[in-house]
């Protein structure tokens, strides 16, 4: 049986956000792993003028192309990609679903405050440019138009009614120190989803970019076992 995995990155991000997990699956299996780039996203952002409808359509086209080549499709979604993954699971046959830092809600004030304080300390030490969060978000703050943020919010609202209707077996991964998506969101999602089976992994050290957490190999293995069940 041929198995395909579609990995979908997040808002204003790119394939690099899910690449560590995609590479892990490639090493462990013979599955076909696909990591498309949504319109306007990638290493160089050009988001102006692109809409949430385009992002959904790009994911649908990637799903359809993969589904023609394999017998079963697994969908992995990170952050906004988690919303898109649920959208696909509602509309198409998805064998299993993996939701990483899924952006049902966004911005955890307490964690953001901690992160800003940490960056302020690095600024005083003149080491800010080496700080992990600064490197990931400095470009986004400069290159993401406000209209793109509105498009993201439209996508959040569009997918919200689907949560309780997802039937594909689902594994949820969330970082306890996520400054973008409040960690309580994962528990809410877990309770709302009506699928069976469903699993939840809370990384005690993870932040938003969960595929780069210090314990990523632990949850990579857990998700892999779930996908093989």
C-alpha positions in Angstrom: 0.0 0.0 0.0 1.3 3.4 -1.0 1.2 6.1 1.7 1.6 9.8 1.1 2.1 12.6 3.6 1.2 16.2 2.9 2.9 18.7 5.2 1.6 22.2 5.3 3.5 25.1 6.8 2.2 28.1 8.7 1.3 31.7 8.1 4.2 33.8 6.8 6.4 30.8 7.0 7.6 28.1 4.6 8.5 24.4 4.3 11.4 24.9 6.7 8.8 25.0 9.6 7.8 21.4 9.1 11.0 20.1 7.3 12.6 18.4 10.3 9.5 16.2 10.8 9.2 15.6 7.0 12.9 14.6 6.9 12.3 12.2 9.8 9.5 10.5 8.0 11.6 10.1 4.9 14.3 8.4 6.9 11.9 6.1 8.6 9.7 5.1 5.7 9.3 4.7 2.0 6.3 7.1 2.1 6.0 9.9 -0.3 6.4 13.1 1.7 5.3 16.4 0.0 5.9 19.9 1.5 4.4 22.6 -0.8 4.9 26.3 -0.5 1.7 28.3 -0.1 1.4 31.4 -2.4 3.4 34.4 -1.2 5.2 32.3 1.4 8.6 30.7 1.5 12.2 31.9 2.3 11.4 35.2 0.6 8.0 36.5 1.5 5.8 38.2 -1.2 2.5 38.0 0.5 0.9 41.2 -0.7 -2.3 40.5 -2.7 -2.6 36.8 -1.8 -5.7 35.6 -0.1 -6.7 32.8 2.2 -8.7 31.3 -0.7 -5.4 31.0 -2.6 -3.8 29.2 0.3 -6.6 26.8 0.6 -6.7 26.1 -3.1 -2.9 25.5 -3.2 -3.3 22.9 -0.4 -6.2 21.3 -2.2 -4.3 21.0 -5.4 -1.3 19.5 -3.5 -3.7 17.0 -1.8 -5.3 16.0 -5.1 -2.0 15.5 -6.9 -0.7 13.3 -4.0 -4.0 11.4 -3.7 -3.7 10.3 -7.3 -0.3 8.7 -6.7 -1.0 6.9 -3.4 -3.6 4.8 -1.6 -3.7 6.8 1.7 -3.0 10.4 2.5 -1.8 11.6 5.9 -2.0 15.4 6.4 0.3 17.3 8.7 -0.4 20.9 9.5 1.7 23.4 11.4 0.1 26.6 12.9 -2.1 28.0 10.1 -1.3 24.8 8.2 -3.2 23.0 11.0 -6.3 24.9 10.1 -5.8 24.1 6.5 -5.2 20.4 7.4 -8.6 20.3 9.2 -10.2 22.0 6.2 -8.8 19.2 3.9 -9.9 16.5 6.4 -13.5 17.9 6.2 -13.6 17.9 2.4 -11.4 14.9 1.5 -10.5 11.4 2.6 -7.7 11.9 5.1 -6.3 8.7 6.7 -4.8 10.4 9.7 -4.2 14.0 10.8 -1.3 15.6 12.7 -1.8 19.1 14.1 1.3 21.0 15.2 0.8 24.2 17.2 -2.6 24.5 15.4 -3.6 28.2 15.3 -7.2 28.0 16.6 -6.3 31.0 18.7 -3.3 33.1 18.6 -1.0 35.3 20.8 -0.4 34.2 24.4 0.2 37.5 26.2 2.2 35.9 29.1 4.6 34.0 26.9 5.0 36.9 24.4 5.9 39.1 27.4 8.6 36.6 28.5 10.0 36.4 25.0 10.1 40.2 24.6 11.9 40.5 27.9 14.4 37.8 26.8 15.0 39.6 23.5 15.5 42.9 25.4 18.2 41.3 27.5 20.0 40.2 24.3 19.6 43.7 22.9 21.4 45.2 25.9 24.1 42.6 25.5 24.3 43.3 21.7 23.6 39.7 20.9 20.0 40.2 19.6 20.9 39.2 16.0 21.9 35.7 17.3 18.7 35.3 19.3 16.5 32.5 17.8 13.1 34.2 18.1 14.5 37.5 16.7 16.0 35.7 13.7 12.7 34.0 12.9 10.4 37.0 13.4 12.4 40.1 12.4 11.8 39.5 8.7 8.1 38.7 9.2 7.4 41.9 11.1 8.9 43.8 8.2 7.5 41.8 5.2 3.9 40.8 6.3 1.3 43.3 5.1 -1.6 44.0 7.5 -4.0 42.7 4.9 -2.3 39.3 5.0 -3.0 39.2 8.7 -6.7 39.9 8.0 -6.7 37.0 5.5 -5.3 34.7 8.2 -8.1 35.8 10.5 -10.6 35.0 7.8 -9.2 31.5 7.5 -9.4 31.0 11.3 -13.1 32.0 11.2 -13.8 29.8 8.1 -12.4 26.6 9.6 -13.8 27.1 13.2 -17.1 25.3 12.5 -15.2 22.2 11.3 -13.5 21.4 14.6 -16.3 19.2 16.0 -16.9 17.4 12.6 -13.4 16.0 12.1 -13.5 12.2 12.0 -9.9 11.4 10.9 -7.7 10.0 13.7 -5.7 12.9 15.0 -2.5 13.5 16.9 -2.1 17.0 18.4 1.4 18.4 19.4 1.7 21.7 21.3 4.5 23.5 23.0 4.0 24.6 26.6 5.9 27.8 26.0 4.3 28.8 22.7 4.1 32.6 22.5 1.9 32.6 19.3 -0.7 29.9 20.0 -1.8 29.7 23.7 -1.0 26.2 25.0 -4.5 25.8 26.4 -5.7 25.7 22.8 -4.4 22.2 22.3 -6.6 20.9 25.2 -9.6 22.7 23.8 -9.0 21.2 20.4 -8.5 17.7 21.9 -11.9 18.0 23.7 -13.7 19.4 20.7 -12.6 16.9 18.1 -14.9 13.9 18.0 -12.5 11.6 16.1 -11.2 8.3 17.4 -8.4 7.7 18.2 -7.0 11.0 19.2 -3.8 11.8 21.0 -2.3 14.9 22.7 1.4 15.6 23.3 2.4 18.7 25.3 6.1 19.5 24.9 7.4 20.9 28.3 10.1 22.8 26.5 8.5 23.5 23.1 7.7 27.0 21.7 5.8 27.8 18.6 8.2 26.2 16.1 7.6 22.8 17.6 9.6 20.9 15.0 12.7 22.6 16.4 11.9 21.9 20.1 14.7 20.2 22.1 12.4 17.2 22.6 11.3 16.9 19.0 12.8 13.4 18.5 10.6 12.2 21.3 7.4 13.3 19.8 8.5 12.5 16.3 8.7 8.9 17.4 5.3 9.0 19.2 3.6 10.5 16.1 5.3 8.0 13.9 4.0 5.1 16.0 0.5 6.6 15.8 0.7 6.9 12.1 1.7 3.2 11.8 -1.1 1.9 13.9 
